[in-house]
Amino acid sequence: MRAIRVSRLGGPEVLTIADIDDPQPGADEALVRLEAIGVNFIDVYFRMGLYKKPLPFTPGSEAAGTVVAIGENVRDIRVGDRVASTGFAGAYADLATARADQLVVLPEGITAREGAAAMLQGMTAHYLATSTHALQPGDRCLIHAAAGGVGLLLAQIARARGAFVIGTVSTDAKAALAREAGCHEVVLYTRQDFVAEVRRITGGAGVDVVYDSVGATTFNGSLDCLRPRGLLALFGQSSGPVPPFDPGILNPKGSLYLTRPTLAHYVATPDELRRRAGDVLGWIRDGSLRLRIDRDVPLADAREAHRALQARETTGKVLLVPN
């Protein structure tokens, strides 16, 4: 089969296409022929070495397709099932394996393309808005990168839960998308001081929660946007990791809370995984949650997908397509 391989760490140029042996499902696993593959910032982190994985490796964990073989002990997944997962072992490929208990059977009316676009970013938006800080009517939240893959979904969920939503973006075009997704106010951080704008919009009170996927360049400002006892949910680091800091600064800024969540801890059991995925896919099917797929990129052109993602040229989801 064809697969994207990383043999050395670095920029998008280290992504190369190769022919490798087809994987075989082990016990409790299924083999899936992939139809659409999600591209995510975590893939960039592994490629650059911010997150560690033995070389060489095939990147990617999110995809959707059709089950073509199952291993021993698999009971709930069958050959022919249309499935999606964030737990594939090397998803940038024609075929990949995953534990059967990490697969979600796609409901009727949801395509593989939608499944691959919804799983990681959709469930991330879901846990942030319903668990990390369970938004209530009247809560005020700030979403950085509000026109990104998670941002557009998170803004819709936050608005549906009755929150007042402020988003930050870099361009007028992205601002329009963020407003369409549900942001009441949008701050262009390339022209405006987002801290000053959030304070102005909230009458100096600050927001209840900041959802920050940017990291290094926004961290201090995000803390300054919070009300006393507010929460900063730092769930990404697209601008780089946050440097070491003294947690004592959380006290004078208002006895603030800080968490660094990740999806794996919010889908820790098959039941929780299927509940979150069921909500997200159900909302997409009934039209209450709208996916934005920015582009489909051939698998062999994975370099271009990573380049565009890192250059912040994308709005919504980027997919790799094996065929």
N, C-alpha and C positions, 0 to 999 in steps of 0.2 A: 504494500500500500504506500501511498504518498503521505509524508508527514513533514511538518516544519521542525527543524532541529536547531538547538542552541549548543554549540561546542565550545564557545568562549563567551564571556560576559562583555556587554557593551551596548552600543546603539542599535537601531533597527537593522543595520547592515549585518548583524550576526545571525539573523534569521535566515536559514537556508532550507530549500526544499530537497528532500531525499526520499529514496525508496528504501523502506525497511520492512522487516517481517510483520505479517499481520499479528496483532495481539490475540491471545486466547483467554477466554474467561476462566478464572479460577473458581474455587468453591465460593458460593454466595455472590457471584458476579454475573453480569450480563455483558455481551458484546453488542455494540450498537453501530450501525452504518449511519454516519452523521450526514445530515442535510444542511444544517446551519450551525455556526460556531460563534459564540459570543466573545468579543474582544473587550478586555477589562484592564483597568490600571494595575491590578495585581499581577497581570501577565508582564507588564512593563517592569514592575519591581523585581520579579524573578529574573527577567532578561538582563537587568542591570546589576543584579547581585544584592539589591537591598534586602530581599528575602532569599534565603539560601536553598539550593537544590543541587544535588550532585550532577556534574556534567558528564556526558551530554544529556540533554533532556528535550522532550517535546512540550512546549508550553500549552497553557489553556486548561480550563476545568469546566467551562459552561458550554453546553451544546444540546441539540435535539436531533432525533432521527428515529430509526426503526430497529428494534431488537432483532438480531440475526442468529444469536446463539446464547445459551445460558449454561452456567456451571452447576455443579452439584448443590443441592439444598435450596435452590431458588424455587419459591412457591408462588409468589404473588405477581411475578412478571413472566410473560410468555413471549415466545418468538412471534414476531409480527406486531407487537405492541408499539405504538408511537409514544416515545418517552422524551423527557428532558431532565437535565440534572446540572448541578454546579459541582459535581464530584467526580468528573471524568479524569482518568489518569492520562493526561496528554491529549487534549481535545483538538489541537491544531493538526488534524489528520483525517483520513477517510474513514477510519474505524477507531473506536476507543472502548475501553472497558470501564465499568463503574460498579460499585456495590449495588446490588438490587435494591437494598433498603434506602439508597440515595436517589433512586429514580422515581420520577413522578409521571404517571400515565397522563398524556394530554387528553383533555376532554374534547368531545366532538365540537367542531367549530373553531378550534385553535390549531393553527398551522405550526409546522416545525420551526418555521422562521419566527413566528411570534413566541413560541416556547423558548427558543434560544435567546431571544431579545429580552424576555421577561424575568427569567429565573433569578439571576444574581442581583441585578439592579432593582427588580421589582420586590423581591423579598427583603433586600436591604432597606428600601424605602418603607416597607411594611413594618419591620421590627423597630426602625427608628421612630416612626410616628405612633406605633401602638404599644411598644414595650420599653424602649430605652427612655423615652419621655412620652408617656401616653397622652397625646394632645387632647385637650378638652375644649369645648366651646369657649371662646374668648381668650384662650392662650395666644401669646405672640411668639412667633418663631422667626429665626433668620436662617435662610438656606444659602450657603455659598455654592457657586457653580450651578445656579438654578436652571440653566439651560442644558446641563449635562444629562447623561443617562439616568443617574439616580435623581438629580435635581428636578427634572420635569415630572417624574413619577411621584416624588416626595411632595412637591408642591400641590399636586392634585389630591393626594391622600390627606395632606394637612388641611387643605381648604374644605374637603368633604367632611372632616371632623370638626369643623367650625372654628379653626384657628385663623388668626390674622397673620398673613404670610408676607414676609419681606425676602426678596431674593437679590443676590449680587450676580452680575454678569459683566462681560467685557465689551460688548458691542450693542448697537441699537437693534440689530437683527435678533440677537439673543434675548434682548430685553422684551421684544415683542413675543417671542416664544414663551418666555417666563410668565408674562402677563396672561397669555392664552391658557397656560397650565394652571393658573389660579393665584399667582402672586398679586397681592393687593398693591404693593409698592415694589419697585425695582431700582436698585442702585447700580450705576455704572462705575465700578471700582477703578477703571482706567481714567476717569475724569473727576470722581468724587471721593471724598474721605468717607468710607462706609461706616466708620464709627460715629462720626458727626451726623451722618444722615440717619442712622438708626436712632440715635438719641433725639434728633429732631422729630422723626416720625412718631416716636413713642412718647413725646412730651417729656423727655429726660428720664423716663422710667426704666428703659431697657427691655429686653425680651426675656421670656421664660426659658428659652432654649435656643442654642445655636447648633445647627447641623453643619459640621465643617469637614469637607473632604479634601481641602487644599493643604493644610498643614503649616509649614514653616512661615509662609508669608502672611498668613491670616491669623495665626494663633493668638498673639497678644491682643490684636484688635478684637477678636472674637470674645475674649474674656471681658473686654471693656464695653461690649454691647449688652452684657447680661444684667438683669435685675439682681438685687441681693438674693442669695440662695438659688440663683439660676444655674442651669446645667449646660456645659459645653460637651457635645458629643462629637469627638474627633474620630471620624471613621475612615479617613484617608490621608494621603500626603502627596498629592500630585505635584506640589511645589518643592517637595523634599521633606525629610523628617524634622520634627520639632526639636531644636537643640535642648540639652538638659536645662532644667529650670528649678528654682526653689519653690516647692509647693506652698511655702509660706505666703506667696503673693496672692493665693486664693482668699486669704483672710481679709486684708484691707480692701480688696475689691468687692467684698460682700458675702463672705463665707460661701464661696462658689463651689460647685461640684464639677468634676471632670471625669469623663469616662472615655476609654478607647475601645469601643465595641468592634466585633467582627461577626460576620454572618454565621460562621460555624457554631458559635455559642448560642445562637438563637434558632438553630434548626438541629439541636443536639440529639433529638430523637426522631424516628420516622414519623410519629404522630404529629410532632410540631412542624416538621418539614412539610408534610402533606396539608396541614391546616393553613400554613402561610401561603404555600404555593396554590392551594385551592382558592383562597381568597383572591390572590392576585390574578390568576387565570380566569376566575369567575367574573371579576370586575372587567377584565379585558373583553371577555365574551359578551357581557351585557352592555358594553359601551361606556360604563362609568369610569373606566381608566383607559386612557389613550396612550398607546405606544408610539414613539417616534423613532423610526429606524433611519438613521442618517445616510447610511450607504451599505451596499453589499460589495465585498471585495473578494476576488478569487483567492483561494487558499494559497496559491503560489506567490501572491502579492502581499503576504502578511507584513512585509517591511513597510509598505505604504500605509497599511492600516495603523501600525504603531506610530509611524511618523505623524500622521494626521491627528491621532489621539493626543500625542505629546505636545503638538503645536497648538492644541486647543482650537482646531479647525472644525471640530465635530459638534453637533447638537443632537442629543439622543444617542441611539445605539449604533455601534459599528459591528457588522457581521462578516465572518469569513464563510465563503461558500465552496465546498469541495469540488462541485461540478461546474 
